[in-house]
């Protein structure tokens, strides 16, 4: 079975942060949040949605859930992988 893109991306991010076991921790995280089924690499329905999103879409989604603003109210900075409110919002 092919690894989901979201697992590959998270593993790479954790490795870049110096995690000693990035693949294991990425799987734990994605399973904890219901994106990958327990005991497999199969994406859940929620995981399929997140897997199809771009990094910018995911950052905007995270920020909008925290603030209550619309995702369209945010701009994405790929250097920091963060979404910030657009001026005047």
N, CA, C and O atoms as a Tinker XYZ file with bonds, in Angstrom:
   356  protein
     1  N      0.836000   -1.178000    0.000000    73     2
     2  CA     0.000000    0.000000    0.000000    64     1     3
     3  C      0.886000    1.249000    0.000000    63     2     4     5
     4  O      1.870000    1.324000    0.736000    81     3
     5  N      0.528000    2.212000   -0.824000    73     3     6
     6  CA     1.273000    3.462000   -0.923000    64     5     7
     7  C      0.990000    4.353000    0.290000    63     6     8     9
     8  O     -0.140000    4.416000    0.774000    81     7
     9  N      2.021000    5.035000    0.770000    73     7    10
    10  CA     1.857000    5.932000    1.921000    64     9    11
    11  C      1.083000    7.175000    1.501000    63    10    12    13
    12  O      1.332000    7.719000    0.426000    81    11
    13  N      0.144000    7.633000    2.333000    73    11    14
    14  CA    -0.582000    8.869000    2.026000    64    13    15
    15  C      0.365000   10.070000    2.035000    63    14    16    17
    16  O      1.328000   10.108000    2.802000    81    15
    17  N      0.080000   11.048000    1.174000    73    15    18
    18  CA     0.916000   12.253000    1.096000    64    17    19
    19  C      1.009000   12.955000    2.441000    63    18    20    21
    20  O      2.069000   13.462000    2.806000    81    19
    21  N     -0.091000   12.987000    3.175000    73    19    22
    22  CA    -0.103000   13.697000    4.458000    64    21    23
    23  C      0.866000   13.040000    5.446000    63    22    24    25
    24  O      1.475000   13.732000    6.262000    81    23
    25  N      1.012000   11.737000    5.382000    73    23    26
    26  CA     1.963000   11.024000    6.240000    64    25    27
    27  C      3.396000   11.342000    5.831000    63    26    28    29
    28  O      4.250000   11.567000    6.690000    81    27
    29  N      3.662000   11.363000    4.554000    73    27    30
    30  CA     4.999000   11.676000    4.046000    64    29    31
    31  C      5.390000   13.100000    4.445000    63    30    32    33
    32  O      6.511000   13.340000    4.893000    81    31
    33  N      4.444000   14.054000    4.276000    73    31    34
    34  CA     4.740000   15.454000    4.614000    64    33    35
    35  C      5.016000   15.621000    6.102000    63    34    36    37
    36  O      5.978000   16.286000    6.486000    81    35
    37  N      4.173000   15.018000    6.944000    73    35    38
    38  CA     4.350000   15.172000    8.389000    64    37    39
    39  C      5.648000   14.503000    8.849000    63    38    40    41
    40  O      6.353000   15.046000    9.700000    81    39
    41  N      5.963000   13.350000    8.306000    73    39    42
    42  CA     7.221000   12.673000    8.642000    64    41    43
    43  C      8.410000   13.571000    8.302000    63    42    44    45
    44  O      9.347000   13.691000    9.091000    81    43
    45  N      8.369000   14.194000    7.139000    73    43    46
    46  CA     9.439000   15.091000    6.718000    64    45    47
    47  C      9.546000   16.307000    7.649000    63    46    48    49
    48  O     10.650000   16.723000    8.000000    81    47
    49  N      8.415000   16.867000    8.044000    73    47    50
    50  CA     8.426000   18.015000    8.952000    64    49    51
    51  C      9.024000   17.639000   10.305000    63    50    52    53
    52  O      9.841000   18.376000   10.857000    81    51
    53  N      8.615000   16.498000   10.831000    73    51    54
    54  CA     9.129000   16.057000   12.128000    64    53    55
    55  C     10.629000   15.763000   12.052000    63    54    56    57
    56  O     11.374000   16.075000   12.981000    81    55
    57  N     11.066000   15.165000   10.948000    73    55    58
    58  CA    12.499000   14.886000   10.755000    64    57    59
    59  C     13.275000   16.202000   10.742000    63    58    60    61
    60  O     14.348000   16.302000   11.337000    81    59
    61  N     12.732000   17.201000   10.066000    73    59    62
    62  CA    13.369000   18.510000   10.002000    64    61    63
    63  C     13.441000   19.204000   11.350000    63    62    64    65
    64  O     14.297000   20.064000   11.558000    81    63
    65  N     12.558000   18.846000   12.265000    73    63    66
    66  CA    12.552000   19.415000   13.605000    64    65    67
    67  C     13.441000   18.618000   14.563000    63    66    68    69
    68  O     13.539000   18.937000   15.748000    81    67
    69  N     14.089000   17.572000   14.028000    73    67    70
    70  CA    15.018000   16.795000   14.840000    64    69    71
    71  C     14.392000   15.621000   15.573000    63    70    72    73
    72  O     15.021000   15.045000   16.461000    81    71
    73  N     13.169000   15.256000   15.220000    73    71    74
    74  CA    12.504000   14.108000   15.849000    64    73    75
    75  C     13.318000   12.851000   15.564000    63    74    76    77
    76  O     13.737000   12.621000   14.429000    81    75
    77  N     13.542000   12.035000   16.600000    73    75    78
    78  CA    14.355000   10.820000   16.461000    64    77    79
    79  C     13.588000    9.677000   15.788000    63    78    80    81
    80  O     14.204000    8.804000   15.175000    81    79
    81  N     12.261000    9.668000   15.891000    73    79    82
    82  CA    11.425000    8.635000   15.269000    64    81    83
    83  C     10.260000    9.300000   14.530000    63    82    84    85
    84  O      9.104000    9.137000   14.920000    81    83
    85  N     10.564000   10.051000   13.460000    73    83    86
    86  CA     9.529000   10.840000   12.801000    64    85    87
    87  C      8.399000   10.022000   12.182000    63    86    88    89
    88  O      7.243000   10.440000   12.249000    81    87
    89  N      8.694000    8.884000   11.589000    73    87    90
    90  CA     7.651000    8.083000   10.946000    64    89    91
    91  C      6.664000    7.531000   11.974000    63    90    92    93
    92  O      5.452000    7.551000   11.757000    81    91
    93  N      7.189000    7.047000   13.078000    73    91    94
    94  CA     6.337000    6.497000   14.141000    64    93    95
    95  C      5.476000    7.596000   14.749000    63    94    96    97
    96  O      4.276000    7.408000   14.950000    81    95
    97  N      6.083000    8.738000   15.042000    73    95    98
    98  CA     5.341000    9.827000   15.660000    64    97    99
    99  C      4.319000   10.448000   14.715000    63    98   100   101
   100  O      3.249000   10.871000   15.153000    81    99
   101  N      4.634000   10.506000   13.435000    73    99   102
   102  CA     3.676000   11.021000   12.456000    64   101   103
   103  C      2.446000   10.114000   12.397000    63   102   104   105
   104  O      1.314000   10.596000   12.371000    81   103
   105  N      2.674000    8.806000   12.376000    73   103   106
   106  CA     1.548000    7.866000   12.359000    64   105   107
   107  C      0.700000    7.994000   13.624000    63   106   108   109
   108  O     -0.529000    7.995000   13.552000    81   107
   109  N      1.347000    8.102000   14.769000    73   107   110
   110  CA     0.620000    8.269000   16.035000    64   109   111
   111  C     -0.258000    9.514000   15.998000    63   110   112   113
   112  O     -1.428000    9.475000   16.379000    81   111
   113  N      0.318000   10.613000   15.535000    73   111   114
   114  CA    -0.402000   11.881000   15.478000    64   113   115
   115  C     -1.608000   11.786000   14.545000    63   114   116   117
   116  O     -2.713000   12.184000   14.912000    81   115
   117  N     -1.395000   11.258000   13.339000    73   115   118
   118  CA    -2.474000   11.182000   12.358000    64   117   119
   119  C     -3.587000   10.233000   12.803000    63   118   120   121
   120  O     -4.760000   10.468000   12.514000    81   119
   121  N     -3.222000    9.172000   13.499000    73   119   122
   122  CA    -4.244000    8.261000   14.040000    64   121   123
   123  C     -4.988000    8.915000   15.197000    63   122   124   125
   124  O     -6.205000    8.768000   15.315000    81   123
   125  N     -4.267000    9.634000   16.049000    73   123   126
   126  CA    -4.879000   10.311000   17.195000    64   125   127
   127  C     -5.972000   11.275000   16.736000    63   126   128   129
   128  O     -7.019000   11.381000   17.375000    81   127
   129  N     -5.729000   11.969000   15.638000    73   127   130
   130  CA    -6.689000   12.940000   15.129000    64   129   131
   131  C     -7.650000   12.359000   14.092000    63   130   132   133
   132  O     -8.375000   13.098000   13.428000    81   131
   133  N     -7.650000   11.038000   13.958000    73   131   134
   134  CA    -8.640000   10.377000   13.119000    64   133   135
   135  C     -8.441000   10.528000   11.633000    63   134   136   137
   136  O     -9.411000   10.510000   10.875000    81   135
   137  N     -7.193000   10.678000   11.193000    73   135   138
   138  CA    -6.923000   10.840000    9.773000    64   137   139
   139  C     -6.495000    9.535000    9.100000    63   138   140   141
   140  O     -6.679000    9.356000    7.896000    81   139
   141  N     -5.922000    8.627000    9.893000    73   139   142
   142  CA    -5.514000    7.313000    9.388000    64   141   143
   143  C     -6.095000    6.258000   10.324000    63   142   144   145
   144  O     -6.058000    6.400000   11.546000    81   143
   145  N     -6.633000    5.196000    9.723000    73   143   146
   146  CA    -7.239000    4.125000   10.506000    64   145   147
   147  C     -6.194000    3.392000   11.339000    63   146   148   149
   148  O     -5.052000    3.218000   10.912000    81   147
   149  N     -6.593000    2.971000   12.516000    73   147   150
   150  CA    -5.717000    2.220000   13.405000    64   149   151
   151  C     -5.306000    0.906000   12.759000    63   150   152   153
   152  O     -6.136000    0.202000   12.184000    81   151
   153  N     -4.029000    0.581000   12.856000    73   151   154
   154  CA    -3.530000   -0.691000   12.349000    64   153   155
   155  C     -3.308000   -0.751000   10.850000    63   154   156   157
   156  O     -3.008000   -1.819000   10.317000    81   155
   157  N     -3.450000    0.382000   10.153000    73   155   158
   158  CA    -3.219000    0.386000    8.707000    64   157   159
   159  C     -2.715000    1.751000    8.272000    63   158   160   161
   160  O     -2.502000    2.635000    9.102000    81   159
   161  N     -2.528000    1.919000    6.992000    73   159   162
   162  CA    -2.165000    3.212000    6.431000    64   161   163
   163  C     -3.330000    3.808000    5.646000    63   162   164   165
   164  O     -3.154000    4.766000    4.894000    81   163
   165  N     -4.519000    3.236000    5.824000    73   163   166
   166  CA    -5.705000    3.683000    5.091000    64   165   167
   167  C     -6.251000    4.974000    5.695000    63   166   168   169
   168  O     -6.441000    5.083000    6.906000    81   167
   169  N     -6.498000    5.955000    4.814000    73   167   170
   170  CA    -7.053000    7.226000    5.258000    64   169   171
   171  C     -8.529000    7.084000    5.622000    63   170   172   173
   172  O     -9.273000    6.346000    4.977000    81   171
   173  N     -8.933000    7.796000    6.657000    73   171   174
   174  CA   -10.357000    7.890000    6.988000    64   173   175
   175  C    -10.962000    8.925000    6.039000    63   174   176   177
   176  O    -10.237000    9.526000    5.245000    81   175
   177  N    -12.265000    9.141000    6.107000    73   175   178
   178  CA   -12.896000   10.161000    5.264000    64   177   179
   179  C    -12.320000   11.536000    5.588000    63   178   180   181
   180  O    -12.026000   12.321000    4.686000    81   179
   181  N    -12.161000   11.819000    6.867000    73   179   182
   182  CA   -11.550000   13.081000    7.293000    64   181   183
   183  C    -10.114000   13.176000    6.764000    63   182   184   185
   184  O     -9.675000   14.241000    6.332000    81   183
   185  N     -9.395000   12.064000    6.802000    73   183   186
   186  CA    -8.024000   12.025000    6.311000    64   185   187
   187  C     -7.933000   12.265000    4.814000    63   186   188   189
   188  O     -6.991000   12.904000    4.344000    81   187
   189  N     -8.900000   11.761000    4.061000    73   187   190
   190  CA    -8.926000   11.979000    2.608000    64   189   191
   191  C     -9.082000   13.457000    2.288000    63   190   192   193
   192  O     -8.473000   13.967000    1.348000    81   191
   193  N     -9.909000   14.143000    3.083000    73   191   194
   194  CA   -10.117000   15.578000    2.869000    64   193   195
   195  C     -8.827000   16.343000    3.163000    63   194   196   197
   196  O     -8.394000   17.172000    2.362000    81   195
   197  N     -8.215000   16.059000    4.316000    73   195   198
   198  CA    -6.979000   16.754000    4.702000    64   197   199
   199  C     -5.829000   16.421000    3.742000    63   198   200   201
   200  O     -5.014000   17.290000    3.431000    81   199
   201  N     -5.761000   15.193000    3.280000    73   199   202
   202  CA    -4.716000   14.753000    2.363000    64   201   203
   203  C     -4.798000   15.508000    1.034000    63   202   204   205
   204  O     -3.776000   15.768000    0.398000    81   203
   205  N     -6.017000   15.858000    0.617000    73   203   206
   206  CA    -6.210000   16.548000   -0.656000    64   205   207
   207  C     -5.938000   18.052000   -0.554000    63   206   208   209
   208  O     -5.821000   18.725000   -1.578000    81   207
   209  N     -5.838000   18.582000    0.658000    73   207   210
   210  CA    -5.618000   20.018000    0.856000    64   209   211
   211  C     -4.140000   20.369000    0.650000    63   210   212   213
   212  O     -3.245000   19.558000    0.888000    81   211
   213  N     -3.921000   21.595000    0.202000    73   211   214
   214  CA    -2.554000   22.096000    0.096000    64   213   215
   215  C     -2.093000   22.528000    1.487000    63   214   216   217
   216  O     -2.923000   22.677000    2.384000    81   215
   217  N     -0.800000   22.730000    1.686000    73   215   218
   218  CA    -0.333000   23.224000    2.986000    64   217   219
   219  C     -0.997000   24.544000    3.377000    63   218   220   221
   220  O     -1.321000   24.756000    4.546000    81   219
   221  N     -1.199000   25.427000    2.403000    73   219   222
   222  CA    -1.853000   26.704000    2.676000    64   221   223
   223  C     -3.294000   26.529000    3.110000    63   222   224   225
   224  O     -3.764000   27.204000    4.026000    81   223
   225  N     -3.997000   25.614000    2.442000    73   223   226
   226  CA    -5.391000   25.342000    2.816000    64   225   227
   227  C     -5.477000   24.795000    4.236000    63   226   228   229
   228  O     -6.367000   25.171000    4.999000    81   227
   229  N     -4.542000   23.898000    4.593000    73   227   230
   230  CA    -4.552000   23.340000    5.945000    64   229   231
   231  C     -4.251000   24.408000    6.990000    63   230   232   233
   232  O     -4.889000   24.440000    8.043000    81   231
   233  N     -3.272000   25.295000    6.707000    73   231   234
   234  CA    -2.926000   26.364000    7.650000    64   233   235
   235  C     -4.104000   27.315000    7.835000    63   234   236   237
   236  O     -4.409000   27.714000    8.959000    81   235
   237  N     -4.760000   27.677000    6.746000    73   235   238
   238  CA    -5.924000   28.562000    6.835000    64   237   239
   239  C     -7.054000   27.883000    7.593000    63   238   240   241
   240  O     -7.754000   28.531000    8.371000    81   239
   241  N     -7.239000   26.596000    7.377000    73   239   242
   242  CA    -8.278000   25.850000    8.073000    64   241   243
   243  C     -8.017000   25.813000    9.577000    63   242   244   245
   244  O     -8.930000   26.021000   10.376000    81   243
   245  N     -6.767000   25.548000    9.959000    73   243   246
   246  CA    -6.410000   25.539000   11.383000    64   245   247
   247  C     -6.669000   26.896000   12.024000    63   246   248   249
   248  O     -7.260000   26.978000   13.101000    81   247
   249  N     -6.222000   27.962000   11.355000    73   247   250
   250  CA    -6.381000   29.313000   11.903000    64   249   251
   251  C     -7.854000   29.705000   12.003000    63   250   252   253
   252  O     -8.264000   30.328000   12.983000    81   251
   253  N     -8.641000   29.350000   11.009000    73   251   254
   254  CA   -10.054000   29.733000   11.033000    64   253   255
   255  C    -10.813000   28.991000   12.128000    63   254   256   257
   256  O    -11.735000   29.544000   12.728000    81   255
   257  N    -10.437000   27.753000   12.389000    73   255   258
   258  CA   -11.088000   26.996000   13.461000    64   257   259
   259  C    -10.779000   27.607000   14.822000    63   258   260   261
   260  O    -11.630000   27.599000   15.711000    81   259
   261  N     -9.572000   28.135000   14.991000    73   259   262
   262  CA    -9.182000   28.751000   16.262000    64   261   263
   263  C     -9.869000   30.098000   16.481000    63   262   264   265
   264  O    -10.220000   30.444000   17.609000    81   263
   265  N    -10.059000   30.861000   15.396000    73   263   266
   266  CA   -10.538000   32.233000   15.539000    64   265   267
   267  C    -12.017000   32.424000   15.239000    63   266   268   269
   268  O    -12.641000   33.358000   15.742000    81   267
   269  N    -12.581000   31.539000   14.417000    73   267   270
   270  CA   -13.963000   31.715000   13.996000    64   269   271
   271  C    -14.101000   32.533000   12.720000    63   270   272   273
   272  O    -15.207000   32.686000   12.202000    81   271
   273  N    -12.993000   33.063000   12.205000    73   271   274
   274  CA   -13.007000   33.783000   10.934000    64   273   275
   275  C    -13.096000   32.782000    9.780000    63   274   276   277
   276  O    -12.818000   31.594000    9.943000    81   275
   277  N    -13.485000   33.287000    8.628000    73   275   278
   278  CA   -13.538000   32.471000    7.415000    64   277   279
   279  C    -12.120000   32.202000    6.913000    63   278   280   281
   280  O    -11.209000   32.996000    7.148000    81   279
   281  N    -11.943000   31.089000    6.228000    73   279   282
   282  CA   -10.624000   30.791000    5.656000    64   281   283
   283  C    -10.212000   31.843000    4.637000    63   282   284   285
   284  O     -9.019000   32.079000    4.446000    81   283
   285  N    -11.177000   32.478000    3.980000    73   283   286
   286  CA   -10.853000   33.509000    2.990000    64   285   287
   287  C    -10.312000   34.788000    3.641000    63   286   288   289
   288  O     -9.780000   35.656000    2.949000    81   287
   289  N    -10.444000   34.909000    4.958000    73   287   290
   290  CA    -9.927000   36.070000    5.685000    64   289   291
   291  C     -8.426000   35.960000    5.955000    63   290   292   293
   292  O     -7.831000   36.875000    6.526000    81   291
   293  N     -7.821000   34.864000    5.556000    73   291   294
   294  CA    -6.420000   34.601000    5.875000    64   293   295
   295  C     -5.547000   34.592000    4.631000    63   294   296   297
   296  O     -5.992000   34.264000    3.531000    81   295
   297  N     -4.303000   34.957000    4.840000    73   295   298
   298  CA    -3.285000   34.779000    3.805000    64   297   299
   299  C     -2.260000   33.787000    4.355000    63   298   300   301
   300  O     -2.081000   33.671000    5.568000    81   299
   301  N     -1.604000   33.087000    3.463000    73   299   302
   302  CA    -0.682000   32.016000    3.839000    64   301   303
   303  C      0.751000   32.417000    3.536000    63   302   304   305
   304  O      1.043000   32.939000    2.460000    81   303
   305  N      1.639000   32.173000    4.481000    73   303   306
   306  CA     3.075000   32.407000    4.296000    64   305   307
   307  C      3.768000   31.050000    4.244000    63   306   308   309
   308  O      3.878000   30.362000    5.259000    81   307
   309  N      4.233000   30.672000    3.063000    73   307   310
   310  CA     4.833000   29.343000    2.914000    64   309   311
   311  C      6.170000   29.217000    3.638000    63   310   312   313
   312  O      6.596000   28.103000    3.943000    81   311
   313  N      6.841000   30.333000    3.919000    73   311   314
   314  CA     8.114000   30.271000    4.644000    64   313   315
   315  C      7.914000   29.811000    6.083000    63   314   316   317
   316  O      8.761000   29.111000    6.638000    81   315
   317  N      6.786000   30.206000    6.690000    73   315   318
   318  CA     6.522000   29.855000    8.084000    64   317   319
   319  C      5.433000   28.807000    8.237000    63   318   320   321
   320  O      5.206000   28.306000    9.338000    81   319
   321  N      4.751000   28.467000    7.139000    73   319   322
   322  CA     3.618000   27.535000    7.146000    64   321   323
   323  C      2.527000   28.026000    8.106000    63   322   324   325
   324  O      1.908000   27.238000    8.821000    81   323
   325  N      2.309000   29.344000    8.104000    73   323   326
   326  CA     1.307000   29.954000    8.975000    64   325   327
   327  C      0.336000   30.794000    8.151000    63   326   328   329
   328  O      0.688000   31.357000    7.114000    81   327
   329  N     -0.883000   30.859000    8.642000    73   327   330
   330  CA    -1.895000   31.718000    8.055000    64   329   331
   331  C     -2.127000   32.888000    8.998000    63   330   332   333
   332  O     -2.244000   32.704000   10.210000    81   331
   333  N     -2.191000   34.080000    8.444000    73   331   334
   334  CA    -2.453000   35.264000    9.262000    64   333   335
   335  C     -3.637000   36.022000    8.665000    63   334   336   337
   336  O     -3.896000   35.972000    7.463000    81   335
   337  N     -4.342000   36.720000    9.546000    73   335   338
   338  CA    -5.483000   37.510000    9.075000    64   337   339
   339  C     -5.014000   38.580000    8.099000    63   338   340   341
   340  O     -3.979000   39.216000    8.301000    81   339
   341  N     -5.788000   38.764000    7.043000    73   339   342
   342  CA    -5.488000   39.828000    6.090000    64   341   343
   343  C     -5.750000   41.175000    6.762000    63   342   344   345
   344  O     -6.562000   41.264000    7.683000    81   343
   345  N     -5.097000   42.174000    6.324000    73   343   346
   346  CA    -5.236000   43.505000    6.882000    64   345   347
   347  C     -6.701000   43.942000    6.849000    63   346   348   349
   348  O     -7.379000   43.796000    5.831000    81   347
   349  N     -7.175000   44.470000    7.957000    73   347   350
   350  CA    -8.535000   45.007000    8.026000    64   349   351
   351  C     -9.604000   43.976000    8.371000    63   350   352   353
   352  O    -10.790000   44.307000    8.349000    81   351
   353  N     -9.234000   42.751000    8.686000    73   351   354
   354  CA   -10.224000   41.701000    8.998000    64   353   355
   355  C    -10.434000   41.585000   10.476000    63   354   356
   356  O    -11.228000   40.757000   10.923000    81   355
